[in-house]
Amino acid sequence: MATFYRRALQRTIRQIRATAHGRTQQATGDGVYPICCCGSRQSVSSLLSTRVAAPLVSHKLFHTSAVREDLVQYNLSDIGEGIREVVLLEWYVKPGDKVEQFDSICEVKSDKATVTITSRFDGVVRKLYYEVDAIALVGEPLVDIEVEGSTETDKQDEDVRDEGEGAAGFEPNQAAGGVKSLATPAVRRLAMENNIKLSDIVGTGKAGRVLKEDVLRFLSGEQTAQAPASSPQTVPPTTHAPPSPTTAPPPVTTRPPLPPPPVAAQALPVGEDRVVPLKGVAKAMVRAMTEALQIPAFGYYDEIDVSQLSILRKSLKQVAEQRGIQLSYMPIILKAISLALLQYPMLNASLDASGDNVIYKASHNLGVAMDTPEGLLVPNIKNVQNLSIFEIASELNRLQAVGLAGKLGPAELSGTTFSISNIGAIGGTYARPVILPPNVAIGAIGKIQTVPRFDSSGELIKSQIMNVSWTADHRVIDGATMARFSNLWKQYLETPDMFLLSLK
């Protein structure tokens, strides 16, 4: 408001000076002829008459003093989601640039999103605290802005001289009903320059604060004027005429009782958040999965009819129990993978760190994902290409026992060349497994379900169906190679006779 009155005073002084310059003769009987700052002389009465002619609707008494420039340290505000630091991508301003509220200052990037930082002040940029690509900390100074501050002697002692002032004058801080409209000086100035009353604008900011966007929407016609508060209307008393003797009284209707108000549920106590540092397996998982995100992977899905394999496993299970071995589907599946890898060794390879060479692995060290008390671990069975199904089953039983005891060591966890995950043991059907670097492929098998299928003659039969989900590194493996590998592995499982003939 002080700025508004100072500008009004400056306009009045300019008008007085212009009038003084235009006068060349001296009036008589008017009193003393003062000399203005520009050298012209003018009488006191003419000065007063010029003052009265100033385009002010009402007279207001006020005091002003020199404007003080304040240097404000604009800190980087919290952008949410626990982010503590950001990378400064680009500055939109430089020292000496003039900025206004909502002007873009810079663009920063966190690990979740890119955010544009805007100014909260009108002023001049004096200092930038960070270079481009530097790490900026939340809550630390970002930029210094020199703003026009309020002085200690700024006062507004208003003396309303007439009742019509509110209708003809500008009311920047009064809303409907005599309540002040909340707005910043920049918003008030924008409204004043466009001859808009803040009381006509519906504020969308906190506590009804009028924002810059609200003024712009009002100017563009997207927001209609706020309706003034309606005054209470006096309802005239009603007169009841005596009932006519020939008119029957209306029947009395009984309204149903209102339902009881709903009872608010008692708020349950909320626990406190906990911060748990990552250790051991969990910390290694974070590193491995972060590295896996750099792999351009693709998925391939299929279903396998394991009806014949189920019959073979039942017959082999009794023999395995006599040897003290628990035989599941997994040893057979692993052996079928190894046979298919002999035909497609690209899936048993890895890419070196430079990305220029493919390393083909001679050993089929097949990893099996296990849910252990320490978390997800992937121990591997080494040299599966040289083992029988019973030997694979025996080693798998040993790894499961060691894993449940929490004693898996580096020997069991290192050197994996290809991995398989059995989500069907928990109940899943499909998955999208994540490749474990430096491998180039991984598979996940779902639970076996009995579903209706048509046989080769068109008859409806019951089938044992198992779903498989493959993920491969597209830098090394293409979709056709993945499909051919999966088809060969599927053929081994769906026709056990061919599978047995291919064993070495």
N, C-alpha and C positions, 0 to 999 in steps of 0.2 A: 504494500500500500504506500510505503514511503516513496518508492520509485515513481508511482503514479502521480503523487502530489508534487514531487520535484519537477516532473516533466510539465505539469500544468503551470507551475510557477515560471519555468523557463519560457514557455510559450507566451505568457503574459508579459514578461520582461521584453521579449523580442518585439511584441506588438507595440509596447510603450516606446521603444527605441525607434521603431519605424515611424511612428506618429511624430516623434520629436524631430526626426530628420526632415519630415515634410513640412514642418512649420518654419517660416522665415521671418514672420513679424512678431513683435512682442505685444501682448495684450496689456491694457492699462487697467488699473484697479483690481487686478487679480492677486496682487501680493508679490512675493519674492519670485525671481526667475532662477531656478536651480540649474546647474550645469550637469548634464548626464555624463556618463563615462565616455561617450563617443564625441563629446564636445558640443552638443546641441543644448539650447536652453529651453526650458518649458516651465510653465506655471504649475503651481501645486494643484490648482483646480482642474487644469487640463489633464494632469497626471491622474487625478482621482476619477475624472470622467472617463479617461481611457481605461482605467482599472475596472470601472463598473461595466464598461462595454465589453469586457473580456467574455468569451463564450463559456462561462461557468454557470451551471444551473443553480448552484447553491454556494453559499459562502462557508468555508471550513477553516478553522484556525489550526495551524500545525507548526511544528518546529522541525528543522532538518539540520543535518551536519554533514561533514565530508564523508564520502563512501570509503569504507575500508575493504581492502582486498585480502581475503583469507586464503591460505594455501592448505588445501585439503588432501590428505593421504587417502586415496581410494584403494581399499583392500580388496583382494580377490575373495568374493563371497563363496559360501558353501554351495556347491551345485548338486548335493544330494548323493545318496547311495554309498555313503562312507568314503567318498573320494577325498584324498588328502593332497594329491598333487596332479598337475596337468602339464601338458606340453604346449607351449605357446607357438601356434602355427603362423599367425600373421598379425601385424599391427595395422590398424586402419587410420591411425593418427600419428603425428610426430610432435616434438616439442614446438610450441608456438601456435599450434592449430587451435581454433576456437570450436568448442563442442557445446551442444545443448542436451537436454534430457532426452534419453532414449536413442541418442546417436551411438552407432557401433564404435567401440574402442578397439577391440581385438577379437581374435578367434582362438580358442583353446581346445585341446583334445584330451580326453581322459581315456581310460581303458574300456569305456562303455559307449561314449558318444562324443560328438563335436558340438561345442557350445559357443555362441557369440555373446561376448560381454558388452553391455551397453552402459552409458554414462547415467549417473543419477543427479548430476549437477550441470548447471550452465556456467561456462568459464573457459579458461585457456589452459591447455596442457603445458606443463612446465618440465616434467621429468618422466621418463619411462624406466622402470626398474629391471626389465628383462630384455634379453635379445631374442630374436627368432630362434626357435628350436630349443630354447632353454626350459628348464623345469621350474614352473611357478607353483608355490605352495599356497594352499587355501588359508585365508586369514592373514597373509602377509601383504605388504604394500605392493600394488600393481602399477599405479600411476599417480602423479601429483597433479591436481587441478587447482588453478587459482580462480576462486569464485568471488562474486561480489557479496561481501558479508554485511550483516546489519551492524550499525553503530550503536554505541551505548546511549546516545542522546536522541535516537529516533523516537519521536512521540507523535501521536495523532489525537489531538483534542478537538473533537468534532462538535460544532455548534449548529444545529439544524435551525435555519432561519425561516423555513416555510414548510407546510405540510405536504406540498406536492413534490418535494425533492425525490422521494422514492419512485414516483411514477416517471419522472423525466430524466433523472440522473442515472448514473451507472452504479449498480450494486454488485460488486464483485464477490462479496462474501456472505450474502444473505440468500437463503433458500426459502421455499414456501413455508409459511407458518412462522417466519422470523428466526429459523434455525440456520446457523452459519453453514455454508458449503465448504467442505474441506478440499483444498487444492494447493498445489505448490505455486511459488511465484511465477515460474515459467508458464504454467497452465493459465494462471490469471492474466498474464500479459498477452498470451495468445487469444484469450477470450476478449480482452479489452481492445486489441487491435482489430478484431472482427466485429466489434460492437455487439457482443453476445453477453447475456446475463448468465452467470453460473447457476442461478436459481432455476433457469429453464432447462438445464441439462441434468439427466439422470446419471449420477456417478456409479461406476461399476467397480471402483476400487474398494479397499478395505474400509469399513465403517462408512460407506457411501462417498468415499473420496472421488472427486472428479479427476479423471486422468486425461492425458493428452489425446489418447485415442477417442475418448468420449467427445471432446470438442471437435475433432476431425470428423467423426461420424455425424455430429449435429450439423456441421457445415455442409457435408455431402448429402444431407437430407435423409440419412438412414435412421436417425433417431428423432422422434417427434418431441415437441416441447412437453415438459412435465406439467401435469395438470395441477393448478393451485388447490390447496387444501380446502375442502368443501366446508362451509359453515353449517352449523347445526340448524336444521329447518324446524320451524315451529309448526307442530301439527295442530290444526284447528280442532277445538272440542266438538265432539259429535253429540248431536241431540237425538234422543230416543223418543220417537213418537209413540203414544199409547197404542197398544195393539187393537186392531179392529175387532169388534165382537164377532164378526162373521169369519175371521181368519183363524185357522187352527195353528197353535204354536208349532214350530218345527221340532222334529224328533231329536232327542238328545242322543248323540253318538259318543260312545266310550272309546277312547284311544287305547291301544295296547300299551302296556308298561314298557318303558325304555329298558334296553339291556344294560346290565351293570357295566361300568367302565372296565376296560381290560387292566389286569394287574400286571404291572411292570416286573419283568424277570429280574431277580436279584443278580447283580453283577458279580461274576466270579473273580477271585483274585488272579492277577496276571503275574506269572513268574518273571524273573529278571533274565536278561540276555547273558549269555556266557561266551567268553572268548577262549578257545582251546587251540593251542599251537599245534601245528602239524608235525608229526614225528614218524620216523620209521617208514612203514609200508605206505601210509597215507601221503607222506611227503614225496616219496618216490613215485607214487601214482600221479601226483600233480605234475611232476617234471615230465613223466612219460606221456601223459595225455596232452600236455602243452606242446610237446614235440610232435605228437601225432596230428595236431591241428594243421601242421604245415604240409601234410600229405594230401594231394588231390585224389580222393578216393571215390570209387563208384560201387554200387551194389548190384548183386545178381541173386535172384530168388527162384527156388524150384521146390517141387514135392517129389518124394520117393515112396514107392509102394514096397514096404518091407514085409509083406505077408509071407513070402517064401523064406526070407531071412529069419523071421520069427520062429518058423518051424525048425530051421537048422540050429538056431541058438538053443532051443529047448533040448534037442538031442545032445548038443555039445556041453550043455550046462551040467548034466549028470556026470560026464567024464571029468570035467574041471573040478567038481566038488570032491571027487575021489582023490584028486591030487592036492586038495586043500586050496583051491583057487576059486574065487568068486568071479564068474563070467557074466559080464553085462554086454550091451551092444557096443560100448565104446571101443574095446580092443579090436573088434571086427571092423568098425568104422575107421579106426586109425590105420589098420593094415590096408584097407581099400584106398585110403588117401595116399599112402606110401606107394602103392602100385601105380596110381594115377600120376604121381609126381615123377615117376620114372619116364613117363611119356611126355610130360610137360614140366621139365626142370626149371623153367622160368619162374614158376610159382614158389620154388624152393631157393630163391636167390635173394640178394639184397643190393641196395644202391649205396655206393661209397659216399663219403662226406662231400666230395666235390661235385657229385652228380654226373660225373663223366664216365664212370665204369660200373658195370653190373657184375657182382660176385656170385657165381653159381656155387651153392653149397653141396659138397659130396655126401654129407650125412643128413639123414632125415631125422632131425631132432624135433619131434612133434610135441608142442606144448598143449596142456590141457588146463583150462581155467578152473580153479577150485575156490570155493567159498570157505575160507578158514577163519578161526577166531581173530586173526590179525588183519583180515580183510581179503580182498581178491588177490590171489597169487596164481602164477602160471608156471608150474614146474613142467619139465619136459622129459619125455622118454627118448633116450638117445639111440641112434642107429636103428630105427624101426625097420628099415629096409632089410636088415639082417636077422630080425627076430620073428619067431612064430607067434601065432595068436595067443597061445598059452603063455609064452614068455612076456608078451605085451601086457596080458591080464595080470600076471604076477607082479610086474613092475608098477603097474597102475595101482594095484592094491597097496603096495608098499608106500607109494607117494601119498595116497589118500590118508594112510595111518600117520605118516610123518607130518602131513599138513594139519590134521586135526590136533596133533600134539604141539603144534607151533614150533616145529624143529626143522623146517625146510631151510637148507643152506644155499650158498652160492653155487655149489655143484649142481643142485637140482634146478636152480632158477636161471642159470646162464646158458647161452649157446642155442637158444630156440631158433628154429628156421621156419616153422609154420605152426599156426595155433588153431585150436578148435575149442569152442565153448558149448557146453551142454546146458542150455537154458531150459530144456525140457524136464530136467531133474527138479526144477522149481515149479514148472507148470506153464512156461511160456511157449508160444507157437512160432512167432517171428521175432527177429531182432535185427539191429544194424550194428554188428560188432565193429570195434575200433581197432585199426591195425596197430600192432606193437612194433615200433621202430627197433631195429632196421629191417624187419620183415616187410614183405610186399603183399601178403594176403593173409586172411583169417576167415574162419567159418563159424557158424553157430547153428546147432541143430535143435529143433523143437521137440515137444513131446509127441509120442506116437498115439494117433487117434484112430478109432474104428469108424469109418465113414462109408457111405454107399458109392460104388463106382461101377462103370460098365466094363465088362471084359471084351475080348476081341470079337466075340460072337454077338455082342449087344445085350448080353444078359446082365441084370443088376445083381451085383455081388457085394459082400462085405470085404473091405480092404483095410489093411493096416498102413496108414499114411503118416510119413514123417516129413516135416518141412525143413528146408535148409536155407540159410542166408549167408551169402559170401560178400566180403568186402575186399577190394583189390586196389593197389596203387596204380593209377592210370598213367603215371610216368613210365612204368615198366611193362604193365600188362594191359592189353586191350580187351574189349568185351567179348570178341570171338574166342580168344584163348581161354578166358574164364568159362565161357559156355561149354567149350569142348572138354575142358578138364572136368567140369561138373557132370557132363553127360557120361563120360567114361566112369567116373566114380559112382554115379547112379546105376549104371549098367552092372557093375560089380555087386552092388547091394540088392538089386532087384532080381538078378539071376545068380544065385550062389554057386551053381555048377560051373559057370564060366569063371567065377571068382576063385574057386578051388583049383581050377586048371591053370590059373595064372600065377599061383603061389610058387615061390622058388625055395 
